[in-house]
Amino acid sequence: MRHLICAAILALAAWPARAQQQPPSIAIPPTVNVEGMPPIPTSIADDLARYGAYRDAQIVAWHPTRRQLLVNTVFGQFPQIHMVDGPGRARTQLTFLSPGVPRATAAAPVSPASFDPADGNTIVIRRDATGGTEGYSLYRYDLASGAITRLNDAKSQSGVPVWSRQGKWIAYRSGERNGTDRDLFVMQPADPSTARRVGDTSGNWDVEDWSPDGSSLLAVEMLSNTETRLWTVDVASGAKKPLTPNGSEPVAWFNARFAADGRSVYARSDKGGGMRVWRGSIATGTWTPISGDADAVDSFELSPDGLMIAMIVDRGAHTDLQVLDLGTLKPRPLPAIGPGVMSQIMWRPGSREVGFTLASIKSPGDVYSVDTSLGTLTRWTFSEVSFNPDVLPAPEVIRWKSEDGLTISGILYRPSTKFSGPRPVMIALHGGPEQRDRVRFQGRSNYFLNELGIAIIYPNVRGSTGFGRAYLDADNGKARAGAIKDVGALLDWIGTQPALDKTRVLVQGPSYGGYLALESAVVYGRRIRCVMAGAAMTNLVTFLEQTSPDRQANRRAEYGDERDPDMRAFLLSISPITRASELKIPTMILHPGNDTRVPVNQAHEMVQALKANQAPVWYLEFAGVGHDHFPGTAANNDLMLAAWTLFIKTYLLN
């Protein structure tokens, strides 16, 4: 008996010790469905915390009469609108919305809110309150009282509102007629019952500007992401007049603005190959370039007096600000601005001061302004960053040749020099495909560089923007396989670099980048250690059939028309689901549950197919979140990054 009691005591004494061997793990919220993933130690979240302790600010709008501006900043779970009363002053939070106010992104570089030019007490906000289904509605915010009034419902799927120069009226696009076409509407936000459709349109239309006298709209008809047309539309009658010619080759026109006299129009276009700013005569329809052929222009805005144009000009991995006098087309002298990427450029009303957001390797983004008369640079916001990236090597632009001889480039971030020997590599493929990667703040990815010794490469494979029209179109239709070969050529390049470990490579990406990652893992699986894909297309045919109806024509122009039998067979041949049986490396798939662009069944089918391979598959599905701003909340982002880190430690490093 005495031996039995001793044995029981020893067992009881040992039990807590065994329990302690299981480290505490992160709690999974009920809105996230997890399959195949082991518990995530809380130590991972603790390690990441230092690298996630930062904030940024994006410029949203200038006050119409005061030197004040609105910024978008994340506090808590969601991004919200704040007022900044002057340079360096505190941010006063105005909105407390759940979900918050969408932030500008590379894919959607638009402002979510704007002031009535005639009433500094009225702000109109565009946001999606449907849980990610992109049912955008418009809201009127009263600055004095803080009251928010919804102006239309989610069925409208409203576009970004554009104020008339006199104020009082906004113009916007809406899908309320049938959910597929995007029509033009006008409304007085003070009286939502004034909303009315302008003219008869079909297809995908949007508003660019109002004429100076308020009688016409400048509108864009979007046939695809790479082919658009500009029109003037009479606000009273709806009569349309084309401004751009229909040539034999598709041309894209963006960012269009009426000149101050209303007799001409400025627009950004890839007419002739490069992305330049053009001036067109409304009377004659003739167009003349006003920016240099060597200066690819990301965006522009005309000064309030119509005498100057401010342009964000592409300089490869960075951008520059350029201001031209429209009378002479000569540049104005500007103060030195540190290297980085500028966005959301906008002039302060009634002034010669232009504001913008500037992000860099050292900063996730802050708001600055340049007074073009005084030649001074002013910093408005000072966002905190907990990790100093100066301890890491400077990023490098790298280039390699693809199989067909096309030169591909990307950005390489090397890990801390405290790590020796060939380093594992993460290939991070951007979405789009009409996007690009530049040198930027790495945020929590600095953890991979500084703590895990992983090198990160951001490729701009064919189809990326910023490299000319031919490069942009080089992946269209049946040329899609070329983008996969660009990744294969990058694997070849990695194999030639002594500082990189070709045997430990992770390929990952969101949306289209996730598709590329999965298909690359199918084709080059023996050379890739593991793969992660977020909100990725896995079957290009069913993706085109099931994506939101308003996007189908646009996406068919990019990928090909699946209704054509020959194209359908080709699209299936380059879909990861078709060869899923060959994908036997560890795979992590994440997807938003309310995705209307890439429906969640794309992930479900791929996960089920991979399970049949007996290969490790981790799956996380985030309910109540859509494609556009995935993963949706700060908590979701924390969980996703912790899971990603565990996946990397498990399969890339071990």
Secondary structure as UniProt FT lines:
FT   HELIX           2..20
FT   TURN            30..31
FT   STRAND          32..35
FT   HELIX           42..52
FT   STRAND          58..62
FT   STRAND          69..75
FT   TURN            76..77
FT   STRAND          78..84
FT   TURN            87..88
FT   STRAND          91..93
FT   STRAND          113..116
FT   TURN            117..118
FT   STRAND          119..128
FT   STRAND          136..142
FT   TURN            143..145
FT   STRAND          148..150
FT   HELIX           154..156
FT   STRAND          162..163
FT   TURN            165..166
FT   STRAND          170..174
FT   TURN            176..178
FT   STRAND          182..188
FT   TURN            189..190
FT   STRAND          191..197
FT   STRAND          204..210
FT   TURN            212..213
FT   STRAND          216..224
FT   TURN            225..226
FT   STRAND          227..234
FT   TURN            235..237
FT   STRAND          240..242
FT   STRAND          253..258
FT   TURN            260..261
FT   STRAND          264..269
FT   TURN            271..272
FT   STRAND          276..281
FT   TURN            282..284
FT   STRAND          287..289
FT   TURN            293..294
FT   STRAND          297..302
FT   TURN            304..305
FT   STRAND          308..315
FT   TURN            316..317
FT   STRAND          318..325
FT   TURN            326..328
FT   STRAND          341..347
FT   TURN            349..350
FT   STRAND          353..359
FT   STRAND          366..371
FT   TURN            372..375
FT   STRAND          376..379
FT   HELIX           389..391
FT   STRAND          396..401
FT   TURN            403..404
FT   STRAND          407..413
FT   TURN            417..418
FT   STRAND          423..428
FT   TURN            443..444
FT   HELIX           445..450
FT   STRAND          455..460
FT   TURN            462..463
FT   HELIX           469..473
FT   TURN            474..475
FT   HELIX           477..479
FT   HELIX           481..495
FT   TURN            498..499
FT   STRAND          500..510
FT   HELIX           512..523
FT   HELIX           525..527
FT   STRAND          530..534
FT   HELIX           540..546
FT   HELIX           549..551
FT   HELIX           552..559
FT   TURN            562..563
FT   HELIX           565..573
FT   HELIX           576..582
FT   STRAND          587..592
FT   TURN            593..594
FT   HELIX           601..611
FT   TURN            612..614
FT   STRAND          617..622
FT   TURN            623..624
FT   TURN            628..631
FT   HELIX           634..647
FT   HELIX           648..653
//
